[in-house]
Amino acid sequence: MEAKEWVGREVARVRTDSLAEGREEGLSIGRRDGMTLALAILSDIPKLIKDMKK
């Protein structure tokens, strides 16, 4: 294998690995933000029920 071909393959491998890591990190951030939002909404439900009874 020529050096140029090897470098091309290594660059492609690193790029693929980086994309996978970035995707996983993005999903992790999205899950965390989604859970934070869900917990905030759930904490407001009792207040809304109280307000409806008034």
PDB file of N, CA, C and O in Angstrom:
ATOM      1  N   MET A   1       0.855  -1.168   0.000  1.00  0.00           N
ATOM      2  CA  MET A   1       0.000   0.000   0.000  1.00  0.00           C
ATOM      3  C   MET A   1       0.905   1.235   0.000  1.00  0.00           C
ATOM      4  O   MET A   1       1.875   1.314   0.753  1.00  0.00           O
ATOM      5  N   GLU A   2       0.573   2.163  -0.835  1.00  0.00           N
ATOM      6  CA  GLU A   2       1.356   3.385  -0.917  1.00  0.00           C
ATOM      7  C   GLU A   2       1.033   4.300   0.259  1.00  0.00           C
ATOM      8  O   GLU A   2      -0.039   4.209   0.857  1.00  0.00           O
ATOM      9  N   ALA A   3       1.966   5.175   0.576  1.00  0.00           N
ATOM     10  CA  ALA A   3       1.788   6.100   1.697  1.00  0.00           C
ATOM     11  C   ALA A   3       0.561   6.978   1.492  1.00  0.00           C
ATOM     12  O   ALA A   3      -0.187   7.237   2.435  1.00  0.00           O
ATOM     13  N   LYS A   4       0.355   7.433   0.265  1.00  0.00           N
ATOM     14  CA  LYS A   4      -0.785   8.305  -0.027  1.00  0.00           C
ATOM     15  C   LYS A   4      -2.106   7.572   0.243  1.00  0.00           C
ATOM     16  O   LYS A   4      -3.035   8.146   0.811  1.00  0.00           O
ATOM     17  N   GLU A   5      -2.179   6.318  -0.162  1.00  0.00           N
ATOM     18  CA  GLU A   5      -3.380   5.512   0.055  1.00  0.00           C
ATOM     19  C   GLU A   5      -3.586   5.281   1.557  1.00  0.00           C
ATOM     20  O   GLU A   5      -4.707   5.366   2.057  1.00  0.00           O
ATOM     21  N   TRP A   6      -2.484   4.986   2.273  1.00  0.00           N
ATOM     22  CA  TRP A   6      -2.574   4.761   3.712  1.00  0.00           C
ATOM     23  C   TRP A   6      -3.088   6.007   4.425  1.00  0.00           C
ATOM     24  O   TRP A   6      -3.957   5.916   5.291  1.00  0.00           O
ATOM     25  N   VAL A   7      -2.556   7.164   4.063  1.00  0.00           N
ATOM     26  CA  VAL A   7      -2.979   8.422   4.673  1.00  0.00           C
ATOM     27  C   VAL A   7      -4.471   8.657   4.398  1.00  0.00           C
ATOM     28  O   VAL A   7      -5.215   9.060   5.292  1.00  0.00           O
ATOM     29  N   GLY A   8      -4.891   8.406   3.177  1.00  0.00           N
ATOM     30  CA  GLY A   8      -6.301   8.572   2.831  1.00  0.00           C
ATOM     31  C   GLY A   8      -7.202   7.689   3.676  1.00  0.00           C
ATOM     32  O   GLY A   8      -8.251   8.132   4.145  1.00  0.00           O
ATOM     33  N   ARG A   9      -6.800   6.450   3.871  1.00  0.00           N
ATOM     34  CA  ARG A   9      -7.591   5.524   4.701  1.00  0.00           C
ATOM     35  C   ARG A   9      -7.610   5.965   6.161  1.00  0.00           C
ATOM     36  O   ARG A   9      -8.650   5.899   6.817  1.00  0.00           O
ATOM     37  N   GLU A  10      -6.483   6.406   6.663  1.00  0.00           N
ATOM     38  CA  GLU A  10      -6.416   6.866   8.053  1.00  0.00           C
ATOM     39  C   GLU A  10      -7.301   8.102   8.265  1.00  0.00           C
ATOM     40  O   GLU A  10      -8.012   8.198   9.266  1.00  0.00           O
ATOM     41  N   VAL A  11      -7.253   9.028   7.332  1.00  0.00           N
ATOM     42  CA  VAL A  11      -8.091  10.229   7.429  1.00  0.00           C
ATOM     43  C   VAL A  11      -9.566   9.832   7.429  1.00  0.00           C
ATOM     44  O   VAL A  11     -10.348  10.357   8.221  1.00  0.00           O
ATOM     45  N   ALA A  12      -9.944   8.918   6.557  1.00  0.00           N
ATOM     46  CA  ALA A  12     -11.335   8.450   6.504  1.00  0.00           C
ATOM     47  C   ALA A  12     -11.731   7.769   7.810  1.00  0.00           C
ATOM     48  O   ALA A  12     -12.842   7.965   8.302  1.00  0.00           O
ATOM     49  N   ARG A  13     -10.826   6.970   8.374  1.00  0.00           N
ATOM     50  CA  ARG A  13     -11.119   6.281   9.638  1.00  0.00           C
ATOM     51  C   ARG A  13     -11.299   7.274  10.774  1.00  0.00           C
ATOM     52  O   ARG A  13     -12.239   7.159  11.560  1.00  0.00           O
ATOM     53  N   VAL A  14     -10.410   8.240  10.863  1.00  0.00           N
ATOM     54  CA  VAL A  14     -10.488   9.251  11.923  1.00  0.00           C
ATOM     55  C   VAL A  14     -11.771  10.069  11.770  1.00  0.00           C
ATOM     56  O   VAL A  14     -12.445  10.369  12.755  1.00  0.00           O
ATOM     57  N   ARG A  15     -12.094  10.420  10.550  1.00  0.00           N
ATOM     58  CA  ARG A  15     -13.316  11.196  10.301  1.00  0.00           C
ATOM     59  C   ARG A  15     -14.548  10.402  10.733  1.00  0.00           C
ATOM     60  O   ARG A  15     -15.444  10.943  11.381  1.00  0.00           O
ATOM     61  N   THR A  16     -14.588   9.127  10.376  1.00  0.00           N
ATOM     62  CA  THR A  16     -15.713   8.266  10.754  1.00  0.00           C
ATOM     63  C   THR A  16     -15.802   8.135  12.269  1.00  0.00           C
ATOM     64  O   THR A  16     -16.888   8.236  12.838  1.00  0.00           O
ATOM     65  N   ASP A  17     -14.669   7.913  12.921  1.00  0.00           N
ATOM     66  CA  ASP A  17     -14.657   7.813  14.380  1.00  0.00           C
ATOM     67  C   ASP A  17     -15.120   9.115  15.026  1.00  0.00           C
ATOM     68  O   ASP A  17     -15.878   9.095  15.996  1.00  0.00           O
ATOM     69  N   SER A  18     -14.673  10.228  14.496  1.00  0.00           N
ATOM     70  CA  SER A  18     -15.049  11.536  15.045  1.00  0.00           C
ATOM     71  C   SER A  18     -16.537  11.788  14.884  1.00  0.00           C
ATOM     72  O   SER A  18     -17.188  12.301  15.794  1.00  0.00           O
ATOM     73  N   LEU A  19     -17.073  11.429  13.730  1.00  0.00           N
ATOM     74  CA  LEU A  19     -18.510  11.604  13.510  1.00  0.00           C
ATOM     75  C   LEU A  19     -19.318  10.750  14.477  1.00  0.00           C
ATOM     76  O   LEU A  19     -20.325  11.206  15.019  1.00  0.00           O
ATOM     77  N   ALA A  20     -18.885   9.521  14.695  1.00  0.00           N
ATOM     78  CA  ALA A  20     -19.585   8.635  15.629  1.00  0.00           C
ATOM     79  C   ALA A  20     -19.535   9.196  17.044  1.00  0.00           C
ATOM     80  O   ALA A  20     -20.544   9.196  17.749  1.00  0.00           O
ATOM     81  N   GLU A  21     -18.373   9.672  17.460  1.00  0.00           N
ATOM     82  CA  GLU A  21     -18.243  10.257  18.803  1.00  0.00           C
ATOM     83  C   GLU A  21     -19.105  11.504  18.935  1.00  0.00           C
ATOM     84  O   GLU A  21     -19.769  11.696  19.953  1.00  0.00           O
ATOM     85  N   GLY A  22     -19.099  12.348  17.916  1.00  0.00           N
ATOM     86  CA  GLY A  22     -19.906  13.564  17.944  1.00  0.00           C
ATOM     87  C   GLY A  22     -21.386  13.254  17.982  1.00  0.00           C
ATOM     88  O   GLY A  22     -22.148  13.911  18.691  1.00  0.00           O
ATOM     89  N   ARG A  23     -21.794  12.255  17.220  1.00  0.00           N
ATOM     90  CA  ARG A  23     -23.204  11.856  17.202  1.00  0.00           C
ATOM     91  C   ARG A  23     -23.626  11.364  18.576  1.00  0.00           C
ATOM     92  O   ARG A  23     -24.687  11.739  19.074  1.00  0.00           O
ATOM     93  N   GLU A  24     -22.801  10.528  19.187  1.00  0.00           N
ATOM     94  CA  GLU A  24     -23.128   9.996  20.516  1.00  0.00           C
ATOM     95  C   GLU A  24     -23.175  11.113  21.553  1.00  0.00           C
ATOM     96  O   GLU A  24     -24.055  11.124  22.413  1.00  0.00           O
ATOM     97  N   GLU A  25     -22.240  12.045  21.478  1.00  0.00           N
ATOM     98  CA  GLU A  25     -22.239  13.166  22.416  1.00  0.00           C
ATOM     99  C   GLU A  25     -23.491  14.019  22.220  1.00  0.00           C
ATOM    100  O   GLU A  25     -24.105  14.460  23.192  1.00  0.00           O
ATOM    101  N   GLY A  26     -23.865  14.248  20.969  1.00  0.00           N
ATOM    102  CA  GLY A  26     -25.075  15.018  20.677  1.00  0.00           C
ATOM    103  C   GLY A  26     -26.325  14.326  21.199  1.00  0.00           C
ATOM    104  O   GLY A  26     -27.216  14.972  21.750  1.00  0.00           O
ATOM    105  N   LEU A  27     -26.387  13.008  21.024  1.00  0.00           N
ATOM    106  CA  LEU A  27     -27.531  12.258  21.541  1.00  0.00           C
ATOM    107  C   LEU A  27     -27.580  12.335  23.067  1.00  0.00           C
ATOM    108  O   LEU A  27     -28.653  12.464  23.656  1.00  0.00           O
ATOM    109  N   SER A  28     -26.423  12.255  23.691  1.00  0.00           N
ATOM    110  CA  SER A  28     -26.358  12.334  25.146  1.00  0.00           C
ATOM    111  C   SER A  28     -26.850  13.693  25.644  1.00  0.00           C
ATOM    112  O   SER A  28     -27.605  13.769  26.613  1.00  0.00           O
ATOM    113  N   ILE A  29     -26.425  14.748  24.987  1.00  0.00           N
ATOM    114  CA  ILE A  29     -26.870  16.090  25.353  1.00  0.00           C
ATOM    115  C   ILE A  29     -28.374  16.221  25.143  1.00  0.00           C
ATOM    116  O   ILE A  29     -29.073  16.795  25.977  1.00  0.00           O
ATOM    117  N   GLY A  30     -28.868  15.691  24.036  1.00  0.00           N
ATOM    118  CA  GLY A  30     -30.299  15.739  23.748  1.00  0.00           C
ATOM    119  C   GLY A  30     -31.113  14.983  24.777  1.00  0.00           C
ATOM    120  O   GLY A  30     -32.170  15.448  25.204  1.00  0.00           O
ATOM    121  N   ARG A  31     -30.620  13.807  25.181  1.00  0.00           N
ATOM    122  CA  ARG A  31     -31.326  13.033  26.210  1.00  0.00           C
ATOM    123  C   ARG A  31     -31.366  13.805  27.520  1.00  0.00           C
ATOM    124  O   ARG A  31     -32.405  13.878  28.175  1.00  0.00           O
ATOM    125  N   ARG A  32     -30.231  14.378  27.896  1.00  0.00           N
ATOM    126  CA  ARG A  32     -30.155  15.125  29.154  1.00  0.00           C
ATOM    127  C   ARG A  32     -31.096  16.318  29.120  1.00  0.00           C
ATOM    128  O   ARG A  32     -31.835  16.551  30.077  1.00  0.00           O
ATOM    129  N   ASP A  33     -31.076  17.079  28.027  1.00  0.00           N
ATOM    130  CA  ASP A  33     -31.952  18.246  27.915  1.00  0.00           C
ATOM    131  C   ASP A  33     -33.414  17.830  27.889  1.00  0.00           C
ATOM    132  O   ASP A  33     -34.264  18.509  28.464  1.00  0.00           O
ATOM    133  N   GLY A  34     -33.713  16.717  27.225  1.00  0.00           N
ATOM    134  CA  GLY A  34     -35.082  16.215  27.176  1.00  0.00           C
ATOM    135  C   GLY A  34     -35.580  15.810  28.552  1.00  0.00           C
ATOM    136  O   GLY A  34     -36.723  16.092  28.913  1.00  0.00           O
ATOM    137  N   MET A  35     -34.729  15.155  29.314  1.00  0.00           N
ATOM    138  CA  MET A  35     -35.121  14.757  30.673  1.00  0.00           C
ATOM    139  C   MET A  35     -35.322  15.974  31.559  1.00  0.00           C
ATOM    140  O   MET A  35     -36.246  16.005  32.372  1.00  0.00           O
ATOM    141  N   THR A  36     -34.473  16.971  31.411  1.00  0.00           N
ATOM    142  CA  THR A  36     -34.624  18.200  32.191  1.00  0.00           C
ATOM    143  C   THR A  36     -35.962  18.864  31.880  1.00  0.00           C
ATOM    144  O   THR A  36     -36.669  19.303  32.788  1.00  0.00           O
ATOM    145  N   LEU A  37     -36.303  18.935  30.610  1.00  0.00           N
ATOM    146  CA  LEU A  37     -37.574  19.529  30.205  1.00  0.00           C
ATOM    147  C   LEU A  37     -38.746  18.701  30.724  1.00  0.00           C
ATOM    148  O   LEU A  37     -39.715  19.257  31.241  1.00  0.00           O
ATOM    149  N   ALA A  38     -38.665  17.384  30.592  1.00  0.00           N
ATOM    150  CA  ALA A  38     -39.742  16.517  31.065  1.00  0.00           C
ATOM    151  C   ALA A  38     -39.940  16.669  32.569  1.00  0.00           C
ATOM    152  O   ALA A  38     -41.078  16.731  33.035  1.00  0.00           O
ATOM    153  N   LEU A  39     -38.864  16.730  33.327  1.00  0.00           N
ATOM    154  CA  LEU A  39     -38.982  16.898  34.778  1.00  0.00           C
ATOM    155  C   LEU A  39     -39.575  18.255  35.136  1.00  0.00           C
ATOM    156  O   LEU A  39     -40.343  18.361  36.092  1.00  0.00           O
ATOM    157  N   ALA A  40     -39.231  19.277  34.390  1.00  0.00           N
ATOM    158  CA  ALA A  40     -39.794  20.607  34.638  1.00  0.00           C
ATOM    159  C   ALA A  40     -41.296  20.597  34.377  1.00  0.00           C
ATOM    160  O   ALA A  40     -42.067  21.169  35.147  1.00  0.00           O
ATOM    161  N   ILE A  41     -41.708  19.952  33.301  1.00  0.00           N
ATOM    162  CA  ILE A  41     -43.137  19.873  32.975  1.00  0.00           C
ATOM    163  C   ILE A  41     -43.869  19.060  34.026  1.00  0.00           C
ATOM    164  O   ILE A  41     -44.943  19.456  34.479  1.00  0.00           O
ATOM    165  N   LEU A  42     -43.299  17.924  34.421  1.00  0.00           N
ATOM    166  CA  LEU A  42     -43.938  17.092  35.436  1.00  0.00           C
ATOM    167  C   LEU A  42     -44.058  17.816  36.772  1.00  0.00           C
ATOM    168  O   LEU A  42     -45.036  17.617  37.493  1.00  0.00           O
ATOM    169  N   SER A  43     -43.101  18.638  37.106  1.00  0.00           N
ATOM    170  CA  SER A  43     -43.180  19.366  38.374  1.00  0.00           C
ATOM    171  C   SER A  43     -44.260  20.440  38.338  1.00  0.00           C
ATOM    172  O   SER A  43     -44.748  20.855  39.390  1.00  0.00           O
ATOM    173  N   ASP A  44     -44.644  20.897  37.145  1.00  0.00           N
ATOM    174  CA  ASP A  44     -45.687  21.913  37.015  1.00  0.00           C
ATOM    175  C   ASP A  44     -47.099  21.329  37.049  1.00  0.00           C
ATOM    176  O   ASP A  44     -48.053  22.070  37.289  1.00  0.00           O
ATOM    177  N   ILE A  45     -47.258  20.049  36.821  1.00  0.00           N
ATOM    178  CA  ILE A  45     -48.591  19.438  36.757  1.00  0.00           C
ATOM    179  C   ILE A  45     -49.381  19.624  38.053  1.00  0.00           C
ATOM    180  O   ILE A  45     -50.540  20.034  37.987  1.00  0.00           O
ATOM    181  N   PRO A  46     -48.814  19.343  39.226  1.00  0.00           N
ATOM    182  CA  PRO A  46     -49.598  19.561  40.456  1.00  0.00           C
ATOM    183  C   PRO A  46     -50.055  21.024  40.612  1.00  0.00           C
ATOM    184  O   PRO A  46     -51.165  21.279  41.078  1.00  0.00           O
ATOM    185  N   LYS A  47     -49.215  21.962  40.230  1.00  0.00           N
ATOM    186  CA  LYS A  47     -49.585  23.385  40.312  1.00  0.00           C
ATOM    187  C   LYS A  47     -50.766  23.666  39.378  1.00  0.00           C
ATOM    188  O   LYS A  47     -51.696  24.383  39.747  1.00  0.00           O
ATOM    189  N   LEU A  48     -50.724  23.107  38.188  1.00  0.00           N
ATOM    190  CA  LEU A  48     -51.808  23.313  37.229  1.00  0.00           C
ATOM    191  C   LEU A  48     -53.112  22.704  37.741  1.00  0.00           C
ATOM    192  O   LEU A  48     -54.179  23.296  37.572  1.00  0.00           O
ATOM    193  N   ILE A  49     -53.037  21.547  38.355  1.00  0.00           N
ATOM    194  CA  ILE A  49     -54.233  20.903  38.900  1.00  0.00           C
ATOM    195  C   ILE A  49     -54.818  21.749  40.016  1.00  0.00           C
ATOM    196  O   ILE A  49     -56.033  21.927  40.101  1.00  0.00           O
ATOM    197  N   LYS A  50     -53.942  22.273  40.880  1.00  0.00           N
ATOM    198  CA  LYS A  50     -54.402  23.152  41.961  1.00  0.00           C
ATOM    199  C   LYS A  50     -55.119  24.368  41.402  1.00  0.00           C
ATOM    200  O   LYS A  50     -56.189  24.744  41.881  1.00  0.00           O
ATOM    201  N   ASP A  51     -54.527  24.979  40.391  1.00  0.00           N
ATOM    202  CA  ASP A  51     -55.097  26.177  39.788  1.00  0.00           C
ATOM    203  C   ASP A  51     -56.439  25.884  39.126  1.00  0.00           C
ATOM    204  O   ASP A  51     -57.312  26.751  39.104  1.00  0.00           O
ATOM    205  N   MET A  52     -56.617  24.691  38.593  1.00  0.00           N
ATOM    206  CA  MET A  52     -57.881  24.322  37.944  1.00  0.00           C
ATOM    207  C   MET A  52     -58.989  24.156  38.973  1.00  0.00           C
ATOM    208  O   MET A  52     -60.156  24.399  38.665  1.00  0.00           O
ATOM    209  N   LYS A  53     -58.644  23.747  40.185  1.00  0.00           N
ATOM    210  CA  LYS A  53     -59.646  23.522  41.238  1.00  0.00           C
ATOM    211  C   LYS A  53     -60.168  24.822  41.828  1.00  0.00           C
ATOM    212  O   LYS A  53     -61.215  24.830  42.474  1.00  0.00           O
ATOM    213  N   LYS A  54     -59.453  25.920  41.616  1.00  0.00           N
ATOM    214  CA  LYS A  54     -59.858  27.215  42.193  1.00  0.00           C
ATOM    215  C   LYS A  54     -61.022  27.803  41.467  1.00  0.00           C
ATOM    216  O   LYS A  54     -61.487  28.886  41.822  1.00  0.00           O
TER     217      LYS A  54
END
